C-alpha cells in the first residue's frame, strides 16, 4: 500500500503541467477520488490489522501456555521450600528451579546434589507443608499458574534433600560424626551452624540398594530424612524412579539467588564405589570393543572394492 500511494501521487501532481486545463480538470477529479479511495483503504487496513491482532491473541496465549506446560513437564519446574530441613542452604519460602530434563533422559542422581523427589511412603507426615490461600479466586489462580509451571504447587507431595550416597554405596555415621561414604569421611561445610553430621540419629553401617539414593537434610536436627525411615522397605533409601530432578538454582527471592553446585567433598579420591563405577562403564567398554573390529573390517572391505 505504501508503494502504491507513492507512485500514484507524483502522477497526479505532474498531470496538470503536462495536459493543460482539460487535463487539470480530469486530473483534479481523478486525484480527489483516488485520494479518498486511498484514505479509506488506509483506515480499513488499520482496522483490519487491529482485528487480526485480537484474533491472533488467543492463539498466542494458547501457544505460550503450551510452551510453559511443556517446559514444566520436561525441562524446568519451580518448587517452594516449606520447612527448615535444608537450612541454611535453602530458606523457608525460597523458590528453587529444578532440572527435570536429565532424569527424563535416564541420568541418575549423583552424590552431593540437592534433589526433589516424590514422597516414597509417608515421610511428609512429619513435615510442614505450604497452605493454599483461603480466597477461592486466588486459590484458583494459583492452581492455574502451578499447572503450567509458573508457580509452585501446594498440592504436590514432594520433598527436597541432599543426596549423600547412591546405589551400591556404604554409609555410616556415629556420635558427632562425620558421615562416612565408602569409608571416606565427608567434610560438610553446608551444614546448618551448630548442626552435627549425624544429627540426633546414628546411621548403622548400611549399603544403599541399587537404583536408589540415601538423602539427608542440611539441617540434620530438623530433617526427617532417610535416617528416620530405616525400618521401611529400602532401609530409608529413595528409589531413583521417585526423583523429579536436581535443584540447580534459588530463583526467588532475588536476595537469595544462588546456584546449588555439588560440594567438593563428594569428588574426593576413593569415594566412588569402584565396582559400581566399573558396572556403569561396562556397556561403554563393550560397545567400544565391538566397534573397533567392525570398523576395521568395514574399512578393509571398502579398500578391496576400490
N, C-alpha and C positions, 0 to 999 in steps of 0.2 A: 504493500500500500504506500509506503514512503517513497519508493522508486517511481511509482506511477504518478503520484502527486508532483514530484519533482520534474518529471518530463512533460506533464501537461501544462503546468503554469507558465513556463517560458514561451510555449507556443501561443498561448492566449495573449500574452503581453506583446509578442512580436507581430501578430497578425494585423493590427491597425496600421502600423507603419508600412506594411507590405501591400495591403489591398485597398487603401483609400477609405472613403466614407461608407461605402456599401459593406466593405469588409469590416469596418468598425462596428456597424450595426449588427452584422451577423456574429462578429467576434464577441461583442458585448453580451448578446443574448445567450450565445453558447457558453461563454465564460461563467455567467451567473448560474446557469443551470448546472454546469459542471461543478462549480464550487459548492453549490447546495448539495449536489449528489455526494461530493467528497466529504463535506461536513457531516452529512447524515451517515455515510458509510463509516467514518471515523468513530462517531458516537456508538454506532451499532457494534463496531469491532471491540470497543472498550467494554461495553455491556456484555458482549459475548465472552470476552476474556474473564470478566468477573464471575459470570455464571459458570464458566468452565472451571474456575478455581474452586468454587464452592461444591461443584460436582466431584472434583478430584480429591477434596479434603477428606471425605470419609475413607477413600481408598488409601490415602497416605497414612491416616490414623491406623487403619487395619494392618497395613504393611509394617508400620512402626511397632505395633503391639505384637505382631507375629515374630518380628526380629527379636524383640525383648524376651518373648517366651522361649524362642529358640536358644538365645544366649543363656537364659536361666537354666534350661533343661540340659544343655550340653557343654556350656563354656564356663560361665561365672555366675555365682549366686551370692546374695548378701545374707548374712546371718547376724543376729544380735546376741550380745553376751548378757545373760540374765543373772549370773551369780559370780562370786568372787573366787571360784576354784582355780582360775588361771592368772590371778593377780601375782605380780604386778605386770606381767606380760600383756594381759588384757584386763581392762577395767569394766565394771558393770555399766552397761549401756553402750559400750563400743559396738561399732558395726564393722564386721570383717568381710572381705571378699574371698570367696572360696573357689579355687580352681577345680572344676568338675571335668575338664577335658581329658587330663592324663588318666584318671581312673577309667573313663569310658573307652580308652584305648588299651586297657589292660595293665597299666602301670600300677605297681603295688606301693603301699606306704613305706617310707624309709624312717629309720631311727632319727629322732630329733624333730620331725615335722609336727606341726600343730594341725590336727585333723578334726573335721566334723564328721560325725557318724550317727546312724540311726540307733536308737536305744536297743541294745542287744536283748534285754529282757525287761526288767522293771527298775533300771537304775535311777530314773528320774523321780521315783517316789520320794527320794531324799533331797532333791534339788529344786530350788525355786524356779518358777517359770515366769515369762513376761505375760502380763494380764491384758486381754483385749479391752478396747475402750468401751465404756458404758453407754456411749452415744451410738445409737443404731446406725445413723448415717455415716459417722466417722468410721465405725467398725466395718461397714460395707465397703467404704472407700479403701480402707487398709487391706481388706481381703482381696480387692481387685489388684491393688499395687503389688501385694505379695504374690499373687497368682502369676503375674507377668515378670516377677523378679526385681521390681524396683523398690521393694520394701521387705524386710524380714517378716516371716510368718510367725504368728504367736501360737499357731495350732500344731506346727510340726514338732514331733518328739525327737529332738536331736541333741547331741552333746558335743562338746569341744574339749579335747585333751591333747597332751603331747605324747607322741609315740616314743616309748623308752626301749622297747625290744620288739623284734619281728619274729615270724615263724622260724623255729629251729634254734633260737637264741636261748641261753640260760640266764636267768635273772635272780638276784637275791639282794636283800637289804636287812641289816640288823642294827638295833640300838639307834644310835645317831647317824648311822650311815658310814660310808657312802653307799650308793647303789652300785652293784656290780653287774655288768653285762658281759657274758662270756669271759668272766674272770678279770675284766678291766674296770677299774673304778671310774665313775663319771664325775667330772667337775661340773657342777651345775650352778653357774652364776645367775641364771634366770629365776632361781627360787625366790619366793616371797621372803622379804627380810625377816629373819628370826625363825623361818621355817627350816626344819631338818629334812634331809633326804628321804628318810623312811616315814617322816611324819610321826603319827602315833600308832602305826600299823606295820609290823615287820613283814618282810616277804621271805618266807622259806624258799630254799632253792627250788626254782620252778622252770621247766622247759616249756616255752611257748609253742602251742600246737602249730602245725603247718598251716599256711594261708590265714594266719591270724596275727594280731598285734597286741602288745601289752601297753596300756596307756595309764598316765598319771597326770594329775593337775600340778601346775607350778606352785600353787599354794597347798602344800601337802597336808596341812592340818585342816583344810577346808574343802577337801575334794573327795567325794565318794567314787573313787575310780576302781581300776582292776583289783587293787589290794583288798577291797571290801566285798568282792564277789568271787572269792576263791572256792566257795562251796557250790558254785553254779557250774553248769556244763561249760567246759573250756577253761575252767580254773580262773575265771575273771578276764580271760582274753576276749578280744573282739574280732569276729570274722572279717577278713578283708572285704567280703561282699557287702558288709554294713557301712563301709566307709563311703561318704559322699564326695569328699575331696579335701585338698590341703588348703588351709587358710594361708593366704600369701601376703595380705596387707591389711592394716587397720585403716579403713577409709573414712570413718566418722567417729567422733568429731575431728575436725581438721587439726586441732591442737594435739591430738593423739596419733596423728598419721605416722605410720612407720611400716617397714616391711618385716616379715617374720622368717628370717633365714634359719638354716639348720646350725645349731651351735657346734663349735669346733670339736668339742669333746667326743662327738659321735663319729668323727673321722680319724680318731687316734689309731695308730698301728695295732693290729691284733684284735680289734673289737669285732671285726667281721667274722662270722661263722664260716670257716674255710670250706667245710663240707657243703654248706648252703650255697656259698659263692660258686663252688665247682658245679653243683647241681644246676644253678641258674645259668651258667655259661655253657653247660654241656650241649644244648641244642645248637648253639652258635658254632662250637668246635666241630661237631659232627657235620654241620652244614658246610663249613669251610673245607673240611677234609674230603667231603664228597664233591665239592665244586671244583677242586684243583684237578683231579684226574679227568673229570668230564670236560673241563675247559681245554685241557691238553689234548685229549682225543679229538675234540671238535676242530681244534687248530690243525692237527695232523691231517684230518680228512679234507679240510679246505686246501691245504698245500698240495695234496695229491690231485685234487680236481684241477688245479692250475697246470 
